[in-house]
Amino acid sequence: MNANARENSIRVLKQLLDVYQGQLDAGVVSEVREVIAALEQSRDGSRGTPRGDLGLSVLRVMGEVLKLVTNITNLMN
């Protein structure tokens, strides 16, 4: 994952948490925070999750958040 994509991913995940944290269960919030932490560690040069896995992790947690939020919105209509 290049530096620009990593920074954008961190920003988007933090925004998703800010907006939807109250609608998400604790497991999803924890997962999003773990991915943010892994992205920030990779930015600092620390070894952790392999880079290819980080991109997949970002997409997976974004998908989970969007699925849950969409389901909640559909239930409210």
C-alpha positions in Angstrom: 0.0 0.0 0.0 1.5 3.3 -1.0 1.7 6.3 1.4 -1.1 8.2 -0.2 -3.5 5.2 0.0 -2.5 4.5 3.6 -3.2 8.1 4.7 -6.5 8.2 2.8 -7.5 4.9 4.4 -6.6 6.1 7.9 -8.6 9.3 7.3 -11.7 7.5 5.9 -11.7 4.9 8.7 -11.5 7.6 11.4 -14.4 9.5 9.7 -16.5 6.3 9.6 -15.9 5.8 13.3 -16.7 9.4 14.1 -20.0 9.3 12.1 -21.2 5.8 12.8 -19.6 4.6 16.1 -22.9 4.8 18.0 -24.6 2.5 15.4 -21.8 -0.1 15.4 -21.3 -2.9 17.8 -18.2 -3.1 19.9 -16.6 -5.8 17.8 -16.7 -3.8 14.6 -15.5 -0.6 16.4 -12.6 -2.7 17.8 -11.8 -4.1 14.4 -11.8 -0.7 12.8 -9.5 0.7 15.5 -7.1 -2.3 15.1 -6.9 -1.7 11.3 -6.2 2.0 11.9 -3.5 1.1 14.4 -1.9 -1.3 12.0 -2.0 1.4 9.2 -0.4 3.9 11.6 2.3 1.4 12.6 3.1 0.6 9.0 3.4 4.4 8.3 6.0 4.6 11.2 7.9 1.6 9.7 6.9 -0.9 12.4 6.4 -4.5 11.3 3.0 -6.0 11.8 0.4 -7.0 9.3 1.9 -7.6 5.9 1.2 -4.7 3.5 -1.0 -6.7 1.2 -3.1 -7.8 4.1 -3.6 -4.2 5.2 -5.3 -3.2 2.0 -7.6 -6.2 2.3 -8.3 -5.4 6.0 -9.2 -1.8 5.1 -11.7 -2.9 2.5 -13.2 -5.6 4.7 -13.8 -3.3 7.7 -15.2 -0.5 5.4 -17.5 -3.1 3.9 -18.7 -4.3 7.3 -19.4 -0.7 8.5 -21.3 0.1 5.3 -23.3 -3.1 5.4 -24.3 -2.5 9.0 -25.2 1.1 8.4 -27.2 0.3 5.3 -29.1 -2.5 7.2 -29.9 0.0 10.0 -31.1 2.6 7.5 -33.2 0.0 5.7 -34.8 -1.0 9.0 -35.7 2.6 9.9 -37.6 3.1 6.6 
